[in-house]
Amino acid sequence: MLANIRIAILAAVAAASAQAASVAAGAPLCGDTCQASQEAQVVEAGSDSASFMQFKSRGQRQASAGQICQQGASVQCPGSSDMCEGNQCCPGIGASNNGTFPCPSADPTWNQCESSYTDSCLVETPGPYEFIPDGPCSGPGTLCESPGWVYCQDAECSEPTVVDGVLVAKCLCWAPKNTNTSILPDGENAGASCVINKQRTGAPLPAGGKAMCDAIKEGSLISTWGPNGWKPPLVTSKCQAGTPFAWCWGAPCKREAGDIVCDCPMVSVNSDATQYLSLSSKACAEEADPCTMTHNGDPAGSATKLHEHMAQCSANPDPCVPTP
C-alpha cells in the first residue's frame, strides 16, 4: 500500500514539476495566468494575506487562569484579589506563614519577599520534538476519501507557542474543494498527530488511518496532504540538518474568525540529512532567510522527496515579479 501511495504522490507531483520548473526559471506563471492562479487559490482557501495579518494580530492562545503564565505577566496573587507582575511580592497567606512571597510570574531566581514560599505559574517551554528516522511517529500514509481535508503545504505560520504542553506553530491553512482524495497518517505511529499525542496533556487526538478519516467525514478539520490539491507557485528552501519546522501532516485545525488555523507541532530531525521547508513563493520573496522562519516541512530523508519536484527558493522566487 505504501509503495502505491508513494507512486501516486510522485506521479502527481511530476505533473506539477514542469510548472514548478518554469517558476524556477522565472517564466510562464506571470501576467494574467499567475494572477488567475493566485486569485483562484484565495477564493478556494477563503483567506488572503490581509486575513493572515489579522490572524497574527490575534496573538497566541492564552492559558487557562491558574495554570501557566509567562514571566512578568500580570496575574492574581494566590489567596487574595491583589494583582502582581513579575518580580513583586504578594500579600502573605497561611501557606507562607503570613509573610509576603514572590508573585507567581516572578523570575524563579528572585525573592526579596518575607517568605521562601513560592507558587509559580511559570512552566519550562518545551523544545521541538526530536524525530528519529524509523523511530516513533515515522509510520507511512494511507488514502482517505472525504471532503473537508485541510492543506498546509504553503501555509503561513506564527512563531511557536505552547498548546497543551506541546510546542506548536499556528499555521494558516485552507481546504481544497477540487478533490476529496487526501493522504493522511496511517495509524497511531505516524505524522503530527502522533507527535502531539506523545507530548500533550489533554485528551489524545484521533489516531491516523480509519479513525482520522472518519473524524474528517464527521466534520473535524485535520491537515492531510493530497497531490490533487497542489497549488503552485510553491517552492522549497534547503536548510541545515536539524532545522526545526512545523509538521502539519495530521495536525488538528479549527476555524478562527473565518480562517482555518492548524496547530502544527515543531519538529527537528536527529539526522545529518538536509532539511527542506515548503513555502509559498510570496513568502520566499519577502524573507531574507526562510530557514530562520517557521514553515511547514516533512522530516529530513522522507521517502517521497517532494523537494525534488519543487522549484528552489531563489533570489527572484516570485513568478509575478520580473527579474531586474
N, C-alpha and C positions, 0 to 999 in steps of 0.2 A: 504494500500500500504506500509506504513512504517513498519508494522509488517512483511510483506512478505520480505521486503528488509533486515530487521534485521535477519530474519530466514536464508536468503540466505547468509548473511555475516557470521553468526555463523556456518553454515554448511560448508562453505569454509574454515574458519579458523580451524574448528575442524579437517578437513582432514589434515591440516598442523601442528596441535598441536602435533601429535605423533612425527613428525620430529623435532619440536621445543623442545620437551621434551628430545629427545636424545641429542640435543645440550646442554641443561642444565646439562645433566649427563656427558658431555664430551665424548660422543660416536658418532655413526656411520658416521657423515659427514666428518670424517678425511680422509687423504690419497687422492687417485685418485678421489673419489666421491666428496670430498669437493673442490678440485682443479677444477674439471669439472663444479661444480655448480657456483663457483666464476668466472671462465672464461666465462661461458655462460652468466652470468649477465653483465660482462664487454662488451661482443660483442653486446648484446641486448641493453644495455644502450648507447653504443657509447662513453663511458667515463671511465676513470680509476683514480687511486689516483694521478698519475702524472698530468693529466689534471686538477684535482681539485686544486693542488698546484699552477698551472698556473692561474686558475680561482681566487684563493685567492690573488695572487700577483697583479692581475689587479686592485685591490682596490675597493673602494666604488664609486658608481655613483656620479659624481660631479654635483653640482647645476649649473643652467644657470647663466651667468655673470650678476651681478647686483641684484641677488635675495637673496640667502642665502650664508653664509660662516661660517667657524669655527673660533673661537677666535685665533688670532695670524696668520691667513692666509695672504698670500701676495695678496693684492687686489689693484685696481686702486682707487686713490683719486677722489671723485666726483668733476666734473668741471675742471679737469686737467688731464694731461697724467702721472703725478707722481704716483709711486707705494709706498705702505706703508705696514707695517707688525705690527699688534698688537698695542702696546702702543707707537705710534708715532703720530706726528701731520701732517696734510695735509695743503697745501697752502690755504690761505684764498680765499673765493669766495663771491659773492654777498650775498648769504643766511647767511653767517657767519659775515657779515659786514666787509669783507676782513680780518678778523682775522683768524689765524690758528685754526684748530679744530681737534678732535680725528679721527684717522684712522677708517674706518668702521668696522675693525676687532678687535678694541681695547676692553680691558676689560671695561664693562659698568660702573664700579665704578672709572675708571681712567680718569683724564682730567688735564693735565698740559699744555694745549694749551691756546691760547689767547681768544677763543670764547667758549661759552657754547653750541654752535650749534653741533648737532650730526646727523649722517646719518648712523646708524649702519646696518650692513648686518647680524648680529647675530640673530638667532631665538632660542627660547627655544626648546630643544629636547623633543619631546613628549614621554611619557612613554608607556608601553604595554597597549593595550586595555583591559578595565575591563569587563570581560564576566560575566554576571549574569545568572545563570541557569534558564531556562524557560523564559528568557528575550530576548532582541533583539539579532538577529543572531543565535538563538538556534533552528531554524527550522529543519525539517527532510531532508532526502536524497531521491533521485529518480534515476532510472536507465537511462543510456544513451548508445545507441548502435552506436559507431563510433570509427574508428581507430584514432590514434594520441593523445589519452589521456596521461597524464603525471602522473608518480608515484613518490612520495616523502617520503614514509614512512621510508626509510632507508637513507634519504638524509644527506649529509654533509652540514652544514650551516655556513655562515660567522657571524662575530659579527654584531649585529643590526646596521642599518643605517637608515637615514630618506629619504624616497622617496615620493614625492608629499604630504608632510605633515604627512606621516604615518611611524611609526617605524616598519621596516621590517627586516627579515633576508634573505639574498640571499642564497638560497639553491640549491645545485647541484642535480638535479633530472634526470629522464630518462623516455623514452617512451616504455612501453612493446609492443611487437608485437604478443604475443601469444593469445590475446583476444581483441575483440572490446567492451566488456562489462565493464562498469565502473559505479560507483555510485557518483553522484555529488549533490551539494546543491539543494534543491527543492524550487525555488522561491527566492525572494529578502531578505528574513528574515532567511538566513541560511549560514553558512560557512565563509571562509576567504573573499570572495567577498563582503559579507555583512559588515564585519568588516572594510574593506578598504573603501567601499563606504560611510560609516558613518564618515570617517575622512579625506579622500583625498580632495585635492584642484582642481584636474583635472577632466576630464570627467569621469562619472561613468563606472564601469566595467559591462559586461553583467550580468544581474540577473541570478540566478540559473534556474533549470528546462529546459524547451524547449529552451529558449533564449541561455543558456550556451551550451547546447548540439548542437544547430545549429551552434554556434560560433566554436566549436571544429570541426564539419563537414566541416566548411569553412576554416579550417586551423589554427585557434587560438590554442595556446598552453596553456592549463589550467590544473592545478593539480586536479585530482579527486582521486578516490580510487576504486580498483577492486579486489575482492577476487581471481580471476584467475591470477592476476598479482603478487601474493605473491612470494617473492624470499628470502627464508632463506639463510644464517643464519641472523635472525632478533631477537633482544632482547628488553626488556623493562627495564626501570630504574624507581624505586619507589622514588618519591621526596616529599618534604613537600607541603602541601596545599599552593596554591598561587604562586608556582614556575612558572616563565614566560617560555613560549615555543613558537615556531614558528608554527602557524596553517596554513598548506599548502592546506587544503581541499577547493578547489575553488579559489586558488590563481593564478594570471596571471604569465605566464612564457614567456621567449623568448630565442632564440639561441644566445649564446655568444661564439665566437671562437670555434664553433663545439659542445659546451655543451648546455644543457638545464638548465637555471637558473631561478628559481621562486622567486618572491617577496612575501614571506610568512609573514603576519603581526604577530607581537609579541603580545601575549595574556596572561593575568593572570586571573584566575577564582576566583570570590568573593564567596568562599565556604570553608568549613572545610574539604572537601573531598580530599583524597590523589591525587596528580597529577602524572601521569605516562608519561614518554617520550619514544618514539620509536627510536631505533638506530641500526646500524649495529654492529655485534659482534666485528668487527675490531675496530670501534670507542670505544666500551666498553673496549676492551683490552688496548687501548692506553691512556684512560682518567682516572685520579685518582678519579674524581667525576663528572659523566655525568650531574648531576643536576645543576652544576655551569656552564655548557657549553650550547650552543644554539643547541637545537634539535627539531625535529618535534614532535607534540603531538596532542591529542584531549582534549577538555575541561573535567576537572575532573567530574566524575559522568556520563560520556557518557553511554547511554543505551546499546551499543554494548559490552562494557567492553572487548575490544580487548586484553588488557594486560593479561587477564586470559588465553589467548591462546598462549602467547609468553613465551619463556624462559626468566628468570630473569638475569639481568646483575650481574655477579658474579666475584670471584677472578680469574677464568680461563674461560672467556666467549668465547674465540676463539676455535672452534672445531678443527682447523687445528694446534693448538699448544698443544702438550702433557702436561699433568699435571706433574709438577716437582716431 
